[in-house]
């Protein structure tokens, strides 16, 4: 049986970047180096959030909400605060009262996330064009 791949935490990945020393490389400033490190940390955290969102499914459609196109925007700041703009397939969606709460709770459980602010929006209205190609293929639409 093959060995399991090593799984690193966000802090383990960032430690060499954040503790690279006080001496910036030629032409760089310490603040620029820390800004780059922060950007990398935010990108890694955003990817972890997308992975969590990919485990949440619309109960009426066998596709996760990220591939379905229900997540319009994800912003992560340097403090780990997350802003998510999402929609539902329709205002009358049967999970309108529970799906946004599930999204908030699962994103809040990602290590490094300090706060989640979810905004449920209806503009632009959801359409099937928002689905990824993978979702369309899974639903037989390609």
Chimera marker file (.cmm) of the C-alpha trace (Angstrom):
<marker_set name="trace">
<marker id="1" x="0.000" y="0.000" z="0.000" r="1" g="1" b="0" radius="0.5"/>
<marker id="2" x="1.478" y="3.398" z="-0.927" r="1" g="1" b="0" radius="0.5"/>
<marker id="3" x="2.437" y="5.794" z="1.829" r="1" g="1" b="0" radius="0.5"/>
<marker id="4" x="0.076" y="8.641" z="2.566" r="1" g="1" b="0" radius="0.5"/>
<marker id="5" x="1.401" y="11.965" z="1.305" r="1" g="1" b="0" radius="0.5"/>
<marker id="6" x="2.599" y="14.345" z="3.977" r="1" g="1" b="0" radius="0.5"/>
<marker id="7" x="-0.030" y="16.928" z="4.799" r="1" g="1" b="0" radius="0.5"/>
<marker id="8" x="1.260" y="20.285" z="5.988" r="1" g="1" b="0" radius="0.5"/>
<marker id="9" x="-0.597" y="22.935" z="7.899" r="1" g="1" b="0" radius="0.5"/>
<marker id="10" x="-0.710" y="26.518" z="6.655" r="1" g="1" b="0" radius="0.5"/>
<marker id="11" x="1.713" y="27.553" z="9.437" r="1" g="1" b="0" radius="0.5"/>
<marker id="12" x="4.208" y="24.848" z="8.414" r="1" g="1" b="0" radius="0.5"/>
<marker id="13" x="4.114" y="25.977" z="4.797" r="1" g="1" b="0" radius="0.5"/>
<marker id="14" x="4.507" y="29.641" z="5.716" r="1" g="1" b="0" radius="0.5"/>
<marker id="15" x="7.220" y="29.232" z="8.381" r="1" g="1" b="0" radius="0.5"/>
<marker id="16" x="10.178" y="29.279" z="5.946" r="1" g="1" b="0" radius="0.5"/>
<marker id="17" x="8.694" y="32.281" z="4.139" r="1" g="1" b="0" radius="0.5"/>
<marker id="18" x="7.857" y="34.252" z="7.259" r="1" g="1" b="0" radius="0.5"/>
<marker id="19" x="11.109" y="33.393" z="9.066" r="1" g="1" b="0" radius="0.5"/>
<marker id="20" x="13.449" y="33.803" z="6.109" r="1" g="1" b="0" radius="0.5"/>
<marker id="21" x="15.490" y="36.311" z="8.074" r="1" g="1" b="0" radius="0.5"/>
<marker id="22" x="15.517" y="40.010" z="8.617" r="1" g="1" b="0" radius="0.5"/>
<marker id="23" x="17.819" y="40.689" z="5.674" r="1" g="1" b="0" radius="0.5"/>
<marker id="24" x="15.765" y="41.363" z="2.552" r="1" g="1" b="0" radius="0.5"/>
<marker id="25" x="17.194" y="40.336" z="-0.794" r="1" g="1" b="0" radius="0.5"/>
<marker id="26" x="18.962" y="42.964" z="-2.910" r="1" g="1" b="0" radius="0.5"/>
<marker id="27" x="16.633" y="45.815" z="-3.747" r="1" g="1" b="0" radius="0.5"/>
<marker id="28" x="13.782" y="44.494" z="-1.622" r="1" g="1" b="0" radius="0.5"/>
<marker id="29" x="12.494" y="46.043" z="1.561" r="1" g="1" b="0" radius="0.5"/>
<marker id="30" x="11.410" y="44.163" z="4.657" r="1" g="1" b="0" radius="0.5"/>
<marker id="31" x="7.863" y="45.458" z="4.238" r="1" g="1" b="0" radius="0.5"/>
<marker id="32" x="7.722" y="44.245" z="0.635" r="1" g="1" b="0" radius="0.5"/>
<marker id="33" x="8.970" y="40.829" z="1.727" r="1" g="1" b="0" radius="0.5"/>
<marker id="34" x="6.314" y="40.581" z="4.420" r="1" g="1" b="0" radius="0.5"/>
<marker id="35" x="3.649" y="41.795" z="1.991" r="1" g="1" b="0" radius="0.5"/>
<marker id="36" x="4.603" y="39.000" z="-0.422" r="1" g="1" b="0" radius="0.5"/>
<marker id="37" x="4.509" y="36.461" z="2.415" r="1" g="1" b="0" radius="0.5"/>
<marker id="38" x="1.068" y="37.715" z="3.429" r="1" g="1" b="0" radius="0.5"/>
<marker id="39" x="-0.172" y="37.399" z="-0.129" r="1" g="1" b="0" radius="0.5"/>
<marker id="40" x="1.027" y="33.803" z="-0.302" r="1" g="1" b="0" radius="0.5"/>
<marker id="41" x="-0.612" y="32.990" z="3.030" r="1" g="1" b="0" radius="0.5"/>
<marker id="42" x="-3.899" y="34.518" z="1.841" r="1" g="1" b="0" radius="0.5"/>
<marker id="43" x="-3.743" y="32.542" z="-1.411" r="1" g="1" b="0" radius="0.5"/>
<marker id="44" x="-3.135" y="29.283" z="0.455" r="1" g="1" b="0" radius="0.5"/>
<marker id="45" x="-5.990" y="30.033" z="2.849" r="1" g="1" b="0" radius="0.5"/>
<marker id="46" x="-8.292" y="30.869" z="-0.069" r="1" g="1" b="0" radius="0.5"/>
<marker id="47" x="-7.421" y="27.540" z="-1.721" r="1" g="1" b="0" radius="0.5"/>
<marker id="48" x="-8.236" y="25.712" z="1.521" r="1" g="1" b="0" radius="0.5"/>
<marker id="49" x="-11.576" y="27.545" z="1.637" r="1" g="1" b="0" radius="0.5"/>
<marker id="50" x="-12.346" y="26.502" z="-1.951" r="1" g="1" b="0" radius="0.5"/>
<marker id="51" x="-11.553" y="22.898" z="-0.992" r="1" g="1" b="0" radius="0.5"/>
<marker id="52" x="-14.045" y="23.106" z="1.892" r="1" g="1" b="0" radius="0.5"/>
<marker id="53" x="-16.682" y="24.740" z="-0.324" r="1" g="1" b="0" radius="0.5"/>
<marker id="54" x="-16.217" y="21.873" z="-2.771" r="1" g="1" b="0" radius="0.5"/>
<marker id="55" x="-17.576" y="19.496" z="-0.111" r="1" g="1" b="0" radius="0.5"/>
<marker id="56" x="-20.924" y="21.325" z="0.119" r="1" g="1" b="0" radius="0.5"/>
<marker id="57" x="-23.620" y="20.202" z="-2.292" r="1" g="1" b="0" radius="0.5"/>
<marker id="58" x="-26.917" y="21.650" z="-3.429" r="1" g="1" b="0" radius="0.5"/>
<marker id="59" x="-29.335" y="18.882" z="-2.369" r="1" g="1" b="0" radius="0.5"/>
<marker id="60" x="-31.245" y="19.075" z="-5.655" r="1" g="1" b="0" radius="0.5"/>
<marker id="61" x="-28.205" y="18.983" z="-7.952" r="1" g="1" b="0" radius="0.5"/>
<marker id="62" x="-25.355" y="16.450" z="-7.587" r="1" g="1" b="0" radius="0.5"/>
<marker id="63" x="-22.656" y="19.128" z="-7.988" r="1" g="1" b="0" radius="0.5"/>
<marker id="64" x="-20.815" y="21.037" z="-5.272" r="1" g="1" b="0" radius="0.5"/>
<marker id="65" x="-21.727" y="24.697" z="-4.795" r="1" g="1" b="0" radius="0.5"/>
<marker id="66" x="-18.331" y="25.969" z="-5.964" r="1" g="1" b="0" radius="0.5"/>
<marker id="67" x="-18.439" y="24.158" z="-9.332" r="1" g="1" b="0" radius="0.5"/>
<marker id="68" x="-22.121" y="25.017" z="-9.601" r="1" g="1" b="0" radius="0.5"/>
<marker id="69" x="-21.132" y="28.692" z="-9.632" r="1" g="1" b="0" radius="0.5"/>
<marker id="70" x="-23.000" y="29.730" z="-6.481" r="1" g="1" b="0" radius="0.5"/>
<marker id="71" x="-19.862" y="31.324" z="-4.999" r="1" g="1" b="0" radius="0.5"/>
<marker id="72" x="-19.368" y="34.683" z="-6.702" r="1" g="1" b="0" radius="0.5"/>
<marker id="73" x="-16.396" y="35.985" z="-4.735" r="1" g="1" b="0" radius="0.5"/>
<marker id="74" x="-14.027" y="35.032" z="-1.904" r="1" g="1" b="0" radius="0.5"/>
<marker id="75" x="-11.756" y="37.620" z="-0.294" r="1" g="1" b="0" radius="0.5"/>
<marker id="76" x="-9.264" y="36.787" z="2.453" r="1" g="1" b="0" radius="0.5"/>
<marker id="77" x="-7.339" y="39.488" z="4.299" r="1" g="1" b="0" radius="0.5"/>
<marker id="78" x="-4.039" y="39.252" z="6.147" r="1" g="1" b="0" radius="0.5"/>
<marker id="79" x="-5.791" y="38.660" z="9.495" r="1" g="1" b="0" radius="0.5"/>
<marker id="80" x="-7.717" y="35.650" z="8.167" r="1" g="1" b="0" radius="0.5"/>
<marker id="81" x="-11.030" y="37.482" z="7.799" r="1" g="1" b="0" radius="0.5"/>
<marker id="82" x="-13.050" y="36.020" z="4.950" r="1" g="1" b="0" radius="0.5"/>
<marker id="83" x="-15.697" y="37.783" z="2.878" r="1" g="1" b="0" radius="0.5"/>
<marker id="84" x="-17.864" y="35.555" z="0.668" r="1" g="1" b="0" radius="0.5"/>
<marker id="85" x="-20.464" y="36.665" z="-1.877" r="1" g="1" b="0" radius="0.5"/>
<marker id="86" x="-22.744" y="33.851" z="-2.937" r="1" g="1" b="0" radius="0.5"/>
<marker id="87" x="-26.153" y="33.201" z="-4.395" r="1" g="1" b="0" radius="0.5"/>
<marker id="88" x="-28.606" y="30.333" z="-4.611" r="1" g="1" b="0" radius="0.5"/>
<marker id="89" x="-30.146" y="28.759" z="-7.691" r="1" g="1" b="0" radius="0.5"/>
<marker id="90" x="-33.370" y="30.643" z="-6.883" r="1" g="1" b="0" radius="0.5"/>
<marker id="91" x="-34.804" y="32.751" z="-4.058" r="1" g="1" b="0" radius="0.5"/>
<marker id="92" x="-37.280" y="29.922" z="-3.451" r="1" g="1" b="0" radius="0.5"/>
<marker id="93" x="-34.486" y="27.371" z="-2.989" r="1" g="1" b="0" radius="0.5"/>
<marker id="94" x="-35.519" y="24.919" z="-0.249" r="1" g="1" b="0" radius="0.5"/>
<marker id="95" x="-32.141" y="25.295" z="1.504" r="1" g="1" b="0" radius="0.5"/>
<marker id="96" x="-32.158" y="29.108" z="1.472" r="1" g="1" b="0" radius="0.5"/>
<marker id="97" x="-32.277" y="29.130" z="5.265" r="1" g="1" b="0" radius="0.5"/>
<marker id="98" x="-29.629" y="26.472" z="5.855" r="1" g="1" b="0" radius="0.5"/>
<marker id="99" x="-27.074" y="26.484" z="3.022" r="1" g="1" b="0" radius="0.5"/>
<marker id="100" x="-25.562" y="29.922" z="3.794" r="1" g="1" b="0" radius="0.5"/>
<marker id="101" x="-25.214" y="28.903" z="7.464" r="1" g="1" b="0" radius="0.5"/>
<marker id="102" x="-23.499" y="25.653" z="6.425" r="1" g="1" b="0" radius="0.5"/>
<marker id="103" x="-21.101" y="27.629" z="4.216" r="1" g="1" b="0" radius="0.5"/>
<marker id="104" x="-20.268" y="30.054" z="7.060" r="1" g="1" b="0" radius="0.5"/>
<marker id="105" x="-19.702" y="27.241" z="9.564" r="1" g="1" b="0" radius="0.5"/>
<marker id="106" x="-17.527" y="25.113" z="7.293" r="1" g="1" b="0" radius="0.5"/>
<marker id="107" x="-15.400" y="28.080" z="6.173" r="1" g="1" b="0" radius="0.5"/>
<marker id="108" x="-15.032" y="29.190" z="9.816" r="1" g="1" b="0" radius="0.5"/>
<marker id="109" x="-13.645" y="25.725" z="10.625" r="1" g="1" b="0" radius="0.5"/>
<marker id="110" x="-10.681" y="26.167" z="8.253" r="1" g="1" b="0" radius="0.5"/>
<marker id="111" x="-7.496" y="26.691" z="10.307" r="1" g="1" b="0" radius="0.5"/>
<marker id="112" x="-6.349" y="30.298" z="9.931" r="1" g="1" b="0" radius="0.5"/>
<marker id="113" x="-9.829" y="31.726" z="9.334" r="1" g="1" b="0" radius="0.5"/>
<marker id="114" x="-10.628" y="34.225" z="12.082" r="1" g="1" b="0" radius="0.5"/>
<marker id="115" x="-13.989" y="35.565" z="10.874" r="1" g="1" b="0" radius="0.5"/>
<marker id="116" x="-16.482" y="34.871" z="8.076" r="1" g="1" b="0" radius="0.5"/>
<marker id="117" x="-18.841" y="37.421" z="6.594" r="1" g="1" b="0" radius="0.5"/>
<marker id="118" x="-21.206" y="35.854" z="4.065" r="1" g="1" b="0" radius="0.5"/>
<marker id="119" x="-23.316" y="38.047" z="1.816" r="1" g="1" b="0" radius="0.5"/>
<marker id="120" x="-26.200" y="36.311" z="0.048" r="1" g="1" b="0" radius="0.5"/>
<marker id="121" x="-26.887" y="38.214" z="-3.183" r="1" g="1" b="0" radius="0.5"/>
<marker id="122" x="-29.400" y="37.908" z="-5.994" r="1" g="1" b="0" radius="0.5"/>
<marker id="123" x="-27.657" y="40.157" z="-8.490" r="1" g="1" b="0" radius="0.5"/>
<marker id="124" x="-26.486" y="38.954" z="-10.872" r="1" g="1" b="0" radius="0.5"/>
<marker id="125" x="-29.179" y="36.302" z="-10.881" r="1" g="1" b="0" radius="0.5"/>
<marker id="126" x="-27.928" y="32.728" z="-11.073" r="1" g="1" b="0" radius="0.5"/>
<marker id="127" x="-27.913" y="31.051" z="-14.466" r="1" g="1" b="0" radius="0.5"/>
<marker id="128" x="-26.546" y="27.767" z="-15.778" r="1" g="1" b="0" radius="0.5"/>
<marker id="129" x="-23.776" y="29.686" z="-17.578" r="1" g="1" b="0" radius="0.5"/>
<marker id="130" x="-22.168" y="30.197" z="-14.148" r="1" g="1" b="0" radius="0.5"/>
<marker id="131" x="-21.413" y="26.474" z="-13.855" r="1" g="1" b="0" radius="0.5"/>
<marker id="132" x="-17.870" y="25.299" z="-14.455" r="1" g="1" b="0" radius="0.5"/>
<marker id="133" x="-17.184" y="22.997" z="-17.394" r="1" g="1" b="0" radius="0.5"/>
<marker id="134" x="-16.639" y="20.193" z="-14.862" r="1" g="1" b="0" radius="0.5"/>
<marker id="135" x="-20.167" y="20.753" z="-13.482" r="1" g="1" b="0" radius="0.5"/>
<marker id="136" x="-21.689" y="20.845" z="-16.959" r="1" g="1" b="0" radius="0.5"/>
<marker id="137" x="-19.884" y="17.631" z="-17.864" r="1" g="1" b="0" radius="0.5"/>
<marker id="138" x="-21.059" y="15.947" z="-14.647" r="1" g="1" b="0" radius="0.5"/>
<marker id="139" x="-24.656" y="16.946" z="-15.419" r="1" g="1" b="0" radius="0.5"/>
<marker id="140" x="-24.416" y="15.822" z="-19.040" r="1" g="1" b="0" radius="0.5"/>
<marker id="141" x="-24.687" y="19.350" z="-20.407" r="1" g="1" b="0" radius="0.5"/>
<marker id="142" x="-21.455" y="19.176" z="-22.442" r="1" g="1" b="0" radius="0.5"/>
<link id1="1" id2="2" r="1" g="1" b="0" radius="0.2"/>
<link id1="2" id2="3" r="1" g="1" b="0" radius="0.2"/>
<link id1="3" id2="4" r="1" g="1" b="0" radius="0.2"/>
<link id1="4" id2="5" r="1" g="1" b="0" radius="0.2"/>
<link id1="5" id2="6" r="1" g="1" b="0" radius="0.2"/>
<link id1="6" id2="7" r="1" g="1" b="0" radius="0.2"/>
<link id1="7" id2="8" r="1" g="1" b="0" radius="0.2"/>
<link id1="8" id2="9" r="1" g="1" b="0" radius="0.2"/>
<link id1="9" id2="10" r="1" g="1" b="0" radius="0.2"/>
<link id1="10" id2="11" r="1" g="1" b="0" radius="0.2"/>
<link id1="11" id2="12" r="1" g="1" b="0" radius="0.2"/>
<link id1="12" id2="13" r="1" g="1" b="0" radius="0.2"/>
<link id1="13" id2="14" r="1" g="1" b="0" radius="0.2"/>
<link id1="14" id2="15" r="1" g="1" b="0" radius="0.2"/>
<link id1="15" id2="16" r="1" g="1" b="0" radius="0.2"/>
<link id1="16" id2="17" r="1" g="1" b="0" radius="0.2"/>
<link id1="17" id2="18" r="1" g="1" b="0" radius="0.2"/>
<link id1="18" id2="19" r="1" g="1" b="0" radius="0.2"/>
<link id1="19" id2="20" r="1" g="1" b="0" radius="0.2"/>
<link id1="20" id2="21" r="1" g="1" b="0" radius="0.2"/>
<link id1="21" id2="22" r="1" g="1" b="0" radius="0.2"/>
<link id1="22" id2="23" r="1" g="1" b="0" radius="0.2"/>
<link id1="23" id2="24" r="1" g="1" b="0" radius="0.2"/>
<link id1="24" id2="25" r="1" g="1" b="0" radius="0.2"/>
<link id1="25" id2="26" r="1" g="1" b="0" radius="0.2"/>
<link id1="26" id2="27" r="1" g="1" b="0" radius="0.2"/>
<link id1="27" id2="28" r="1" g="1" b="0" radius="0.2"/>
<link id1="28" id2="29" r="1" g="1" b="0" radius="0.2"/>
<link id1="29" id2="30" r="1" g="1" b="0" radius="0.2"/>
<link id1="30" id2="31" r="1" g="1" b="0" radius="0.2"/>
<link id1="31" id2="32" r="1" g="1" b="0" radius="0.2"/>
<link id1="32" id2="33" r="1" g="1" b="0" radius="0.2"/>
<link id1="33" id2="34" r="1" g="1" b="0" radius="0.2"/>
<link id1="34" id2="35" r="1" g="1" b="0" radius="0.2"/>
<link id1="35" id2="36" r="1" g="1" b="0" radius="0.2"/>
<link id1="36" id2="37" r="1" g="1" b="0" radius="0.2"/>
<link id1="37" id2="38" r="1" g="1" b="0" radius="0.2"/>
<link id1="38" id2="39" r="1" g="1" b="0" radius="0.2"/>
<link id1="39" id2="40" r="1" g="1" b="0" radius="0.2"/>
<link id1="40" id2="41" r="1" g="1" b="0" radius="0.2"/>
<link id1="41" id2="42" r="1" g="1" b="0" radius="0.2"/>
<link id1="42" id2="43" r="1" g="1" b="0" radius="0.2"/>
<link id1="43" id2="44" r="1" g="1" b="0" radius="0.2"/>
<link id1="44" id2="45" r="1" g="1" b="0" radius="0.2"/>
<link id1="45" id2="46" r="1" g="1" b="0" radius="0.2"/>
<link id1="46" id2="47" r="1" g="1" b="0" radius="0.2"/>
<link id1="47" id2="48" r="1" g="1" b="0" radius="0.2"/>
<link id1="48" id2="49" r="1" g="1" b="0" radius="0.2"/>
<link id1="49" id2="50" r="1" g="1" b="0" radius="0.2"/>
<link id1="50" id2="51" r="1" g="1" b="0" radius="0.2"/>
<link id1="51" id2="52" r="1" g="1" b="0" radius="0.2"/>
<link id1="52" id2="53" r="1" g="1" b="0" radius="0.2"/>
<link id1="53" id2="54" r="1" g="1" b="0" radius="0.2"/>
<link id1="54" id2="55" r="1" g="1" b="0" radius="0.2"/>
<link id1="55" id2="56" r="1" g="1" b="0" radius="0.2"/>
<link id1="56" id2="57" r="1" g="1" b="0" radius="0.2"/>
<link id1="57" id2="58" r="1" g="1" b="0" radius="0.2"/>
<link id1="58" id2="59" r="1" g="1" b="0" radius="0.2"/>
<link id1="59" id2="60" r="1" g="1" b="0" radius="0.2"/>
<link id1="60" id2="61" r="1" g="1" b="0" radius="0.2"/>
<link id1="61" id2="62" r="1" g="1" b="0" radius="0.2"/>
<link id1="62" id2="63" r="1" g="1" b="0" radius="0.2"/>
<link id1="63" id2="64" r="1" g="1" b="0" radius="0.2"/>
<link id1="64" id2="65" r="1" g="1" b="0" radius="0.2"/>
<link id1="65" id2="66" r="1" g="1" b="0" radius="0.2"/>
<link id1="66" id2="67" r="1" g="1" b="0" radius="0.2"/>
<link id1="67" id2="68" r="1" g="1" b="0" radius="0.2"/>
<link id1="68" id2="69" r="1" g="1" b="0" radius="0.2"/>
<link id1="69" id2="70" r="1" g="1" b="0" radius="0.2"/>
<link id1="70" id2="71" r="1" g="1" b="0" radius="0.2"/>
<link id1="71" id2="72" r="1" g="1" b="0" radius="0.2"/>
<link id1="72" id2="73" r="1" g="1" b="0" radius="0.2"/>
<link id1="73" id2="74" r="1" g="1" b="0" radius="0.2"/>
<link id1="74" id2="75" r="1" g="1" b="0" radius="0.2"/>
<link id1="75" id2="76" r="1" g="1" b="0" radius="0.2"/>
<link id1="76" id2="77" r="1" g="1" b="0" radius="0.2"/>
<link id1="77" id2="78" r="1" g="1" b="0" radius="0.2"/>
<link id1="78" id2="79" r="1" g="1" b="0" radius="0.2"/>
<link id1="79" id2="80" r="1" g="1" b="0" radius="0.2"/>
<link id1="80" id2="81" r="1" g="1" b="0" radius="0.2"/>
<link id1="81" id2="82" r="1" g="1" b="0" radius="0.2"/>
<link id1="82" id2="83" r="1" g="1" b="0" radius="0.2"/>
<link id1="83" id2="84" r="1" g="1" b="0" radius="0.2"/>
<link id1="84" id2="85" r="1" g="1" b="0" radius="0.2"/>
<link id1="85" id2="86" r="1" g="1" b="0" radius="0.2"/>
<link id1="86" id2="87" r="1" g="1" b="0" radius="0.2"/>
<link id1="87" id2="88" r="1" g="1" b="0" radius="0.2"/>
<link id1="88" id2="89" r="1" g="1" b="0" radius="0.2"/>
<link id1="89" id2="90" r="1" g="1" b="0" radius="0.2"/>
<link id1="90" id2="91" r="1" g="1" b="0" radius="0.2"/>
<link id1="91" id2="92" r="1" g="1" b="0" radius="0.2"/>
<link id1="92" id2="93" r="1" g="1" b="0" radius="0.2"/>
<link id1="93" id2="94" r="1" g="1" b="0" radius="0.2"/>
<link id1="94" id2="95" r="1" g="1" b="0" radius="0.2"/>
<link id1="95" id2="96" r="1" g="1" b="0" radius="0.2"/>
<link id1="96" id2="97" r="1" g="1" b="0" radius="0.2"/>
<link id1="97" id2="98" r="1" g="1" b="0" radius="0.2"/>
<link id1="98" id2="99" r="1" g="1" b="0" radius="0.2"/>
<link id1="99" id2="100" r="1" g="1" b="0" radius="0.2"/>
<link id1="100" id2="101" r="1" g="1" b="0" radius="0.2"/>
<link id1="101" id2="102" r="1" g="1" b="0" radius="0.2"/>
<link id1="102" id2="103" r="1" g="1" b="0" radius="0.2"/>
<link id1="103" id2="104" r="1" g="1" b="0" radius="0.2"/>
<link id1="104" id2="105" r="1" g="1" b="0" radius="0.2"/>
<link id1="105" id2="106" r="1" g="1" b="0" radius="0.2"/>
<link id1="106" id2="107" r="1" g="1" b="0" radius="0.2"/>
<link id1="107" id2="108" r="1" g="1" b="0" radius="0.2"/>
<link id1="108" id2="109" r="1" g="1" b="0" radius="0.2"/>
<link id1="109" id2="110" r="1" g="1" b="0" radius="0.2"/>
<link id1="110" id2="111" r="1" g="1" b="0" radius="0.2"/>
<link id1="111" id2="112" r="1" g="1" b="0" radius="0.2"/>
<link id1="112" id2="113" r="1" g="1" b="0" radius="0.2"/>
<link id1="113" id2="114" r="1" g="1" b="0" radius="0.2"/>
<link id1="114" id2="115" r="1" g="1" b="0" radius="0.2"/>
<link id1="115" id2="116" r="1" g="1" b="0" radius="0.2"/>
<link id1="116" id2="117" r="1" g="1" b="0" radius="0.2"/>
<link id1="117" id2="118" r="1" g="1" b="0" radius="0.2"/>
<link id1="118" id2="119" r="1" g="1" b="0" radius="0.2"/>
<link id1="119" id2="120" r="1" g="1" b="0" radius="0.2"/>
<link id1="120" id2="121" r="1" g="1" b="0" radius="0.2"/>
<link id1="121" id2="122" r="1" g="1" b="0" radius="0.2"/>
<link id1="122" id2="123" r="1" g="1" b="0" radius="0.2"/>
<link id1="123" id2="124" r="1" g="1" b="0" radius="0.2"/>
<link id1="124" id2="125" r="1" g="1" b="0" radius="0.2"/>
<link id1="125" id2="126" r="1" g="1" b="0" radius="0.2"/>
<link id1="126" id2="127" r="1" g="1" b="0" radius="0.2"/>
<link id1="127" id2="128" r="1" g="1" b="0" radius="0.2"/>
<link id1="128" id2="129" r="1" g="1" b="0" radius="0.2"/>
<link id1="129" id2="130" r="1" g="1" b="0" radius="0.2"/>
<link id1="130" id2="131" r="1" g="1" b="0" radius="0.2"/>
<link id1="131" id2="132" r="1" g="1" b="0" radius="0.2"/>
<link id1="132" id2="133" r="1" g="1" b="0" radius="0.2"/>
<link id1="133" id2="134" r="1" g="1" b="0" radius="0.2"/>
<link id1="134" id2="135" r="1" g="1" b="0" radius="0.2"/>
<link id1="135" id2="136" r="1" g="1" b="0" radius="0.2"/>
<link id1="136" id2="137" r="1" g="1" b="0" radius="0.2"/>
<link id1="137" id2="138" r="1" g="1" b="0" radius="0.2"/>
<link id1="138" id2="139" r="1" g="1" b="0" radius="0.2"/>
<link id1="139" id2="140" r="1" g="1" b="0" radius="0.2"/>
<link id1="140" id2="141" r="1" g="1" b="0" radius="0.2"/>
<link id1="141" id2="142" r="1" g="1" b="0" radius="0.2"/>
</marker_set>
